[in-house]
Amino acid sequence: MTFDERLERLTERHEALTQTVELMAAENWERNRMWDEKMGQWDKQMSQVMESIARRLHIAEIPEHRIERLEGN
């Protein structure tokens, strides 16, 4: 194998590796975008759940406070 053939083969391998890395980077970027979108949805849903729990806790505490007032505590 001549020097030029070896250089040509190395160049081809380098180009193939470069394309592979570019594809991996694009896939990673897309995966991160989708993950960020899902996490945003999850955060919104968790906020709604936490607000709902807080409202229900407040509702559950109202009778307890009434009883305490009636008992004079």
ABEGO torsion letter per residue (X at the ends): XBAAAAAAAAAAAAAAAAAAAAAAAAAAAAAAAAAAAAAAAAAAAAAAAAAAAAAAAAAAAAAAAAAAAAAGX
